[in-house]
Amino acid sequence: MTTTEAPDRYTALPDDQTLASAVVALEEHGFSVEVVDDLDAARSAVLARIPNGSSVMTNTSVTLQETGIADAINDGGPYESARTKMMGLDFATQLQEMKAIGGQPDYALGSVHAVTQDGTLVIASASGSQLASYAWGAANVIFVVGAQKLVPNLEAAHDRIYKHSLPLEDARAIAVYGQNSYVGKVLEIHQELPGRIHIVLIRQSIGF
């Protein structure tokens, strides 16, 4: 896989005061937040929140892969894997059914590309396939986020997407799919009704 060198400003971890301030801002915007120290703790925190038998969609995410969360959901765990069910359908003839399965699970799991200091989540996507569940469709959403994604404001969030996340995702897409990636749609979540979106912040640099 081709790797792309990233400037330190996109991968540096925030200090404790900056992180704590961001957590307060996120909670004021209706998100629940927990901060964990490592990938194993992140996986445990996520799985502890999901009741057995729930339908769970693991959206494409390096963070979900590296934490082992995607495998825990999709490889025979005590959950109904929406991704496994969706992938069993025919894209050419059952696309709308696939959208319903992936877009309206009990739990949608994924990550974000940036978290602003004042509590906004920013997610970019090529097709937008995961954004509907995050914005509205899923009953519950859990984002697993490396603390290096904390940025000062929305301008910095978009800067991070185009100058850091996109080159890395482009390299991944070429390696995995044989085609380039692009930013087709960007979702900003500024506010949420309490109880729907939970954020697990990891004190490590992980994901794009």
C-alpha positions as CSV (number, residue, x, y, z in Angstrom):
1,M,0.0,0.0,0.0
2,T,1.2,3.5,-0.8
3,T,1.6,5.8,2.2
4,T,1.5,9.5,2.1
5,E,3.6,11.6,4.5
6,A,1.5,13.9,6.7
7,P,2.5,17.1,8.3
8,D,2.7,17.0,12.1
9,R,-0.2,19.4,12.5
10,Y,-2.5,16.7,11.2
11,T,-1.2,13.9,13.4
12,A,-0.1,15.6,16.7
13,L,-2.1,14.8,19.8
14,P,-3.7,17.6,21.8
15,D,-2.7,18.4,25.3
16,D,-5.0,17.4,28.2
17,Q,-6.5,20.8,28.6
18,T,-7.4,21.1,24.9
19,L,-8.9,17.6,24.9
20,A,-11.0,18.3,28.0
21,S,-12.3,21.5,26.6
22,A,-13.4,19.8,23.4
23,V,-15.2,17.1,25.4
24,V,-17.1,19.7,27.3
25,A,-18.1,21.4,24.0
26,L,-19.2,18.1,22.5
27,E,-21.4,17.3,25.5
28,E,-22.9,20.7,25.3
29,H,-23.9,19.9,21.7
30,G,-25.8,16.7,22.7
31,F,-23.0,14.1,22.2
32,S,-22.0,11.7,24.9
33,V,-18.2,11.3,25.1
34,E,-15.7,8.9,26.7
35,V,-11.9,9.2,26.5
36,V,-9.8,6.0,26.4
37,D,-6.1,5.4,26.4
38,D,-5.7,2.7,23.7
39,L,-7.2,0.7,20.9
40,D,-8.2,-2.3,23.1
41,A,-10.0,0.1,25.5
42,A,-11.8,1.7,22.6
43,R,-13.0,-1.7,21.3
44,S,-14.2,-2.7,24.8
45,A,-16.0,0.6,25.2
46,V,-17.8,0.3,21.9
47,L,-18.9,-3.3,22.3
48,A,-20.1,-2.7,25.9
49,R,-22.7,-0.2,24.5
50,I,-24.2,-2.6,22.0
51,P,-26.8,-5.1,23.2
52,N,-26.5,-8.7,21.8
53,G,-28.7,-9.2,18.8
54,S,-28.6,-5.6,17.7
55,S,-28.3,-4.9,14.0
56,V,-24.9,-3.1,13.5
57,M,-23.5,-1.5,10.5
58,T,-19.7,-1.1,10.4
59,N,-19.0,1.7,7.9
60,T,-15.7,1.6,6.1
61,S,-13.1,3.0,8.5
62,V,-9.4,2.4,9.1
63,T,-10.1,3.2,12.8
64,L,-12.7,0.4,13.0
65,Q,-10.3,-2.0,11.4
66,E,-7.3,-1.2,13.5
67,T,-9.2,-1.3,16.8
68,G,-10.6,-4.7,15.9
69,I,-14.2,-3.4,16.1
70,A,-15.1,-4.3,12.6
71,D,-14.0,-7.9,13.0
72,A,-15.8,-8.2,16.4
73,I,-19.0,-7.2,14.7
74,N,-18.8,-8.9,11.4
75,D,-17.0,-12.2,12.2
76,G,-19.5,-14.2,14.0
77,G,-20.1,-12.1,17.1
78,P,-23.4,-11.9,19.0
79,Y,-24.7,-9.2,16.7
80,E,-26.6,-9.0,13.4
81,S,-24.1,-7.7,11.0
82,A,-25.8,-5.3,8.6
83,R,-22.6,-5.2,6.4
84,T,-22.6,-9.0,6.0
85,K,-26.3,-9.0,5.2
86,M,-25.9,-6.1,2.8
87,M,-23.0,-7.7,1.0
88,G,-25.1,-10.8,0.4
89,L,-27.3,-8.9,-2.0
90,D,-26.8,-8.0,-5.6
91,F,-25.8,-4.4,-6.2
92,A,-27.3,-4.2,-9.7
93,T,-30.8,-5.4,-8.7
94,Q,-31.1,-4.9,-4.9
95,L,-29.5,-1.5,-4.3
96,Q,-32.4,0.0,-2.6
97,E,-32.7,-2.9,-0.2
98,M,-28.9,-2.6,0.5
99,K,-29.4,1.1,1.3
100,A,-32.2,0.3,3.7
101,I,-30.1,-2.2,5.5
102,G,-27.0,-0.1,5.7
103,G,-28.8,3.2,6.4
104,Q,-31.2,2.2,9.2
105,P,-29.4,-0.2,11.6
106,D,-29.8,-0.2,15.4
107,Y,-26.2,1.0,15.6
108,A,-24.1,2.7,12.9
109,L,-20.3,2.6,13.7
110,G,-17.6,4.6,12.1
111,S,-15.3,7.6,12.5
112,V,-15.0,11.2,11.6
113,H,-12.4,13.2,9.8
114,A,-12.3,16.1,12.2
115,V,-13.7,17.3,15.5
116,T,-13.7,21.1,16.0
117,Q,-12.8,22.6,19.3
118,D,-16.3,24.0,19.7
119,G,-18.0,20.6,19.3
120,T,-18.8,20.0,15.6
121,L,-18.2,16.6,13.9
122,V,-17.1,16.7,10.2
123,I,-17.2,13.6,8.0
124,A,-16.3,13.4,4.3
125,S,-17.4,10.7,1.9
126,A,-17.1,9.9,-1.8
127,S,-20.5,8.3,-2.4
128,G,-22.2,9.4,0.9
129,S,-23.2,5.8,1.6
130,Q,-22.6,6.1,5.4
131,L,-23.8,9.7,5.9
132,A,-27.5,9.0,5.9
133,S,-27.2,6.7,8.9
134,Y,-25.1,9.2,10.8
135,A,-27.4,12.1,10.1
136,W,-30.8,10.4,10.6
137,G,-31.3,6.8,9.7
138,A,-29.5,4.8,12.5
139,A,-31.2,4.6,15.9
140,N,-27.8,5.0,17.5
141,V,-24.4,6.1,16.2
142,I,-20.9,5.4,17.7
143,F,-17.9,7.3,16.4
144,V,-14.4,6.0,17.3
145,V,-12.0,8.9,16.9
146,G,-8.2,9.4,17.3
147,A,-7.6,12.5,19.3
148,Q,-5.3,13.8,16.6
149,K,-8.4,14.7,14.6
150,L,-9.2,17.6,17.0
151,V,-8.9,20.9,15.1
152,P,-9.5,24.5,16.0
153,N,-12.5,25.3,13.7
154,L,-14.4,24.3,10.6
155,E,-11.9,25.9,8.3
156,A,-9.2,23.7,9.8
157,A,-11.5,20.7,9.6
158,H,-12.0,21.1,5.8
159,D,-8.3,21.8,5.4
160,R,-7.6,18.5,7.2
161,I,-10.0,16.6,4.9
162,Y,-8.5,17.8,1.7
163,K,-4.8,18.1,2.6
164,H,-4.5,15.0,4.9
165,S,-7.4,12.6,4.9
166,L,-8.1,12.6,1.1
167,P,-4.5,11.8,0.0
168,L,-4.3,8.9,2.5
169,E,-7.8,7.6,1.5
170,D,-6.9,8.0,-2.2
171,A,-3.8,5.8,-1.7
172,R,-5.9,3.2,0.2
173,A,-8.6,3.2,-2.5
174,I,-6.1,2.7,-5.3
175,A,-4.5,-0.2,-3.4
176,V,-7.9,-1.8,-2.5
177,Y,-10.2,-0.9,-5.3
178,G,-7.9,0.1,-8.1
179,Q,-9.5,3.6,-8.4
180,N,-9.0,7.0,-6.9
181,S,-11.1,8.5,-4.1
182,Y,-12.6,11.9,-4.0
183,V,-14.7,14.1,-1.6
184,G,-18.2,13.9,-3.0
185,K,-20.1,14.9,0.1
186,V,-19.3,16.4,3.5
187,L,-21.5,16.1,6.6
188,E,-21.3,18.5,9.5
189,I,-23.1,17.5,12.7
190,H,-23.4,20.6,14.9
191,Q,-26.0,19.4,17.4
192,E,-27.8,16.1,18.3
193,L,-30.6,15.1,20.6
194,P,-28.9,13.6,23.7
195,G,-28.5,9.9,23.8
196,R,-28.2,9.1,20.0
197,I,-24.5,9.8,19.2
198,H,-21.7,8.6,21.4
199,I,-18.0,9.4,20.7
200,V,-15.1,7.3,21.9
201,L,-12.0,9.5,21.8
202,I,-8.7,7.6,21.8
203,R,-5.5,9.3,23.2
204,Q,-3.6,7.9,20.1
205,S,-3.2,8.9,16.5
206,I,-5.3,6.5,14.6
207,G,-7.1,6.6,11.3
208,F,-7.2,9.3,8.6
